[in-house]
């Protein structure tokens, strides 16, 4: 995503955004396969998918796959797996998750969730949801956040919703209205927590987390947190971590902890947080915060002990590689090996780079990805 769009967390574009061409007689470009590591001796995690966002309006969202069993990185696999798909994967890949034996890719501007076989990446079904954003799962259901309106800055933009999808039938079963421009979500003890950004209503951001009772699928309360919320992850102690992008002027990006037993904010970390993942008792996060006052970016790499709710000293990248990462844009941690993956979107218009670090933060390998690499979903042996 272009820098200007990332600054306010919006997905605004020109009038030509939807004019991407069909494939017609274009030749299918086979995946580029790059050996990057030795085949893994364990088989719990078979591999992972990486969803490249692709610059808005370019229709260049793409899908890569890393195969642990062979130590090979496969760049741009979707077209070969789905040779008859019109417009290939679509415009702006915004989230990807694996659940059961399926992989779900949320394609924001194409207004769809692409459901594929987790082993072959072949399309199973397309679920149409306007301006869809993120996806999470619980008890055989998928929950997908939607901005519920067109891609444009608008003070009168509609309030957003979350759609529930049955993962067996892949049909939408229920919808619930939440806040403005809802983003990431997590389920804890029968409640769905939704981070509302209000990004389209700049400078009048939303600042709430919606709490949805899954049994009745109704919003039961809103938790006031901070402006322009984005990321939301649950730990194993009944807390959720939610990031605020701030307002880019007076209020900086920060990270907040909400106790789901009381649904109250109990802690604030004054750490810029663009993305985070929680693995075990550690939250790994990076911040690429922009200030209109300085007209510059500040990039940081931090860790938090979620059990004790304290910031750990030092970066999780320990060998100096962070000095060559231009713009971190995604993070994931292998649940078994604790390898750390960080993506670099670079200039947002050319192929990016994926870096793999061992659990001690030393670089193992790197590889060229598609444009704007952002979202990673691991595939386990049971899937």
N, C-alpha and C positions, 0 to 999 in steps of 0.2 A: 504494500500500500504506500502511496506517495507520502512523503513527510508531512505535507500540509494537512492531509486527511488524518494522519495519525495524531496530530496535535490535539484535536478535539474529539477524537474517538468516533469520527463520523465516516460515512461512506457516501460522499457527495460526488457527483460527476457531471460531465457535460451532457448535452442533449443527445449525443451520439452513443451513449453508453450501451444501449440495447441493440446496436446495429452490427453486432459481431456476425461474421459470415458463417454459413454452413460449410460442412466439409466437402460436399459435392464430390468432385473427382480427385480431391487431394490424396496423395499417397500417405499411407500410415507409416509414421516413423517408428521403427522398432525401439525398444528400450535400450539405453546405454548401460551396459553392465560393467561395473568397476570392482575388481577385487580390492578389498581394503583391510581385511583381517583374516586370521586363520579360522577355519571352521570351528564352531563352538563344540565343546565336549559334553555340555549339558543340553537338555531338551525342554526345559520348562518354558522358556521364552523362545519361540521359533523365529521371531522377527518383529518388525514394526513397519507401519505405514507412515509416510510423511506427506502431508497435504501442503502443497505450495499454493499460496493465495492467488498469485498472478495479479498484475496491475489492473485496477478497475477499468472496465471498458475494453480490455484486450482479449477477453475470452480465453485466458491462458491459465486458469486453474489446472493443476496437474498433480498426479499421484506418483510417488516413489515408494519403493519397498526395499528394506534391508533384510537379507536372509542370513540369520545367524548360523544356520546349518552349513552354509557354504562360505560365509565371510564375504558375501557379494552385495553390492549396492546396485539396485535396478532403478534407473532414472526414467520416468515417464512411461508407466506401464499401462495406463488406462486405455489408450487407443488400441493397443494390441489385444487386450482382453475384451474390448467392446468395439469391434470394427464397424458396426452399423450405427453407433451412437452419433446423432447429429450434434454438432458443436462440441463434441467430446465431453469433458467434464463440466465445463461451463465457466461462469464469471464470478470470481472471488471465492475461493475456498476458505471458509471461516472457522470450521471445526471438524474434527474427525474423532470417532470413538469406535471401539470394538465391543460388541455385546453378543454373547452366545457365539454362533457361527457366522455372524454378519458384521460387516463394517459399514458405518454410517458416515457419510461426508456431507456436511452442511455447506451448500453453495449459495451464498448470501444474495448476490444480485441476480442470479438465475432463479431465485425464489423456489428452491427445491432442496430436498434431502435425498441424496443418491444412496440407495441401499445396495450393497454388493456382497457377494460371497467372500468370507474372510480368507479363504484359501486361494481362490482364483482371481478375485477382484472383478468377477463378471457381474454385471448389473442384474439385480433381482427385481427392483421396482424403484420408481421415482415418486416421492411424496411431495406434493405441491404445497408450500407454505410461503406466504408473502414475506419478503425481507427477513428470512430466518437467520438466526445468529449462532446459538449454541445448543448442545444436546447433552442430556444426562439420562441415567437409567435407574429403575428400581422395580423389583417384583414383576418382571416381564413387560414393563411399560417404558416407553421412551418419552422424554419431556423436552420439547423444543421451544426455545424462546423466539419471539417474533416482534419486530418493530411495528407490524400491522399497517404499514403505509409505504408510500414510495420512498425512494432514496433521495432525500432532499432536506436541507435545513428549512425548518418551518416552525414558527412559534405555535402554530395550531396543529402540529403533527398529532396523529391519533395516539391514544394510550395503547400500550402493548399488551400482548397476551402470551400465554404458554399453551401449546397444544400437546395433548396426551395421545400417544400412538401405541396400539397393541403390537408388540414385536412379533407375534405369531401371524396376524393377518395383515400387518403394516397398514392398517386403516386408522384414521383419526377418530378417537372415541369421545374426547371431551376437550373443552377449551376453558381457560380461566383468564379474566382480565387482571393484569398486575399493574406495574408502573410504566413510566414513559421510557421507551427504547431499552427494554430488558436485555441483559447480557448473560453472564455465566450463572449456573445454578448448581445446587447440591441438595441431596435428600438426606435428612437425619431424623430418625425416629418418627417416621410417618409424616414429616413435614418437608415441603419443598421450599428452599430459600432461593430467592431470585434477586440478583443485583440489578437495580434500575439506574440507567445513566442519564436519560433525558438529553442525550447529546444533540439531537436535532433541534432542541429548544434553546440552544446556546444564545445568551449566557444564563438562561434560567434553567439550570440543570435540575434533574431529579436528584434526590439524595437519600433514597430509601432502599431497604431490602424488603421485598414482599415475602410474607410467610403464608404458604398455601397448605391447607389441610388436605392430604391426598385422599382420604376416605370420602369426603364430600366434594373435593376439588373446588374449594372456595378460598378466597383470600381472607384470612382471619385477622391479619394485622399488618402494619408497616412499621419497620424499625428505622428511625432516623439515624443516619450515619454520617455522611459527608457528600459533597457534590460529585457527580459524574462517576458513579461506581462502575466497576468493570469485572475484574476477576473475583471468583468466589470458590473456595475449596474447603472441604471438611477434613478435620483430623480425626484421630481415633479416640479422642477424649471428650467428644460432645461439643466441640467448638467449631466455628467456621471462621475462615480468614477471608476478608473482603477488601479489595483495593479501591482506592479513590484516585482518579486521575488529577483531582484538584481542578482549579479554574484557569491554570496557566499564567496567572498574574499574582494574586495575593495569597491564595491557598495552594500549597504544594501537594504533590502526590503523597499518599500515606497508606498504611495498612492497618486494618482494624480487626479485632477479635470479638466475636459475638458468642456468648454462652447460649446454646440452644435450649438449655433447661429453663432459663429465665427470659430468653429472647431480648437480652440487653447487651449493649456494647460494654465490654469490660476492660479493654485495653487498646491503646493506640501506639503504633510504631511509626516514628517519623522517618520512614524509609520509602524512597520512591519505588513503586512497584508497578512494572508494566506487565509482568507475568510471574506466576509462581507454580510450583508443584510440590506436593507433600509426599515424602517417601519415608515410611517409618516415623521416627520422631523428629525428622528434619524437614523444614520447608526451605526449598531452594528458590531464590527469586533474583530477578534482575530489574533494574530501573533504567529506562531511557527517557528521562523527563525533559520536556521542552519548556522554556520560559520565553514569553513574548518580551519581557523586560530586558533579558540578555540576548535574545535571539539566538540561543544556542542550546545544545543538548548536554545533559550530564548523565553519564552512564556508570552504573554501580552493579556489583555482584555481592549478594548477601545471603546469609543463612540464619534461620531461627530455630531454636530448640522448642518445638511445640509442646512438649511435655511440661517444661519449666517456664515457657513463654519468655525466653531471653534470647537476645541477639548473640550469635556465636562470632568469635573474632576471626577476621580474615576472610578472604574470598574463597569460594569453592574451586576456582581456577588458580592453581598454585605454581604454574610454570611460566607465567608471563604471556600466555597465548592471548589473554584478553586485550593486549595492546594492538593486535592485528584484527580484532573483530570490530568492524565498522559500526554495525547496528544490530545488536542482539534482538531476535524477534520470536524466539520460541525456546522452551526448555522442557526436558523430560528426564526422568531417572529410571533406569532399568530396575524393576522391583526385585530381581534376584542378584545381579552382579553389582548393583549400585553404580554402574557406569552413568555418567552425566552427559547429556546431549544438549548442545546449544547451537541454535541456528543463527546465521548472519545474513540479513536481508540486503546488506551493502547499500546500493543506491536506489533500491526498490524498482529498478527497471531492467536489471540484468540477472543472470543466474546467481543464486546465493551459494552459501557453503554450510555444510553440516559438520560440526566438530564433535568428536567422541573423546571424552576424558575418562580415565579410570576413577575408581572411588576416592582416590587421593588427589584428584584434580590435575593429573598429568595427561597431556594429550596422547591418545593412542593413534588416532587417524582423523583425516578430514576428507570430504568429498564434495564435488559440485552437485548442486541440486537444481530444481526448477526455479522460477522467479518467485521471490518472497517466500522462502520456506518458513513455515510457522507452527504446524500442529502435528504432533506425533501420537500414535496409538499402537500399543504393543499387542502382539498376537501370542497367546500361550498355547501350549501343546494340547490343551483340552478344546481348543476352538478350531 
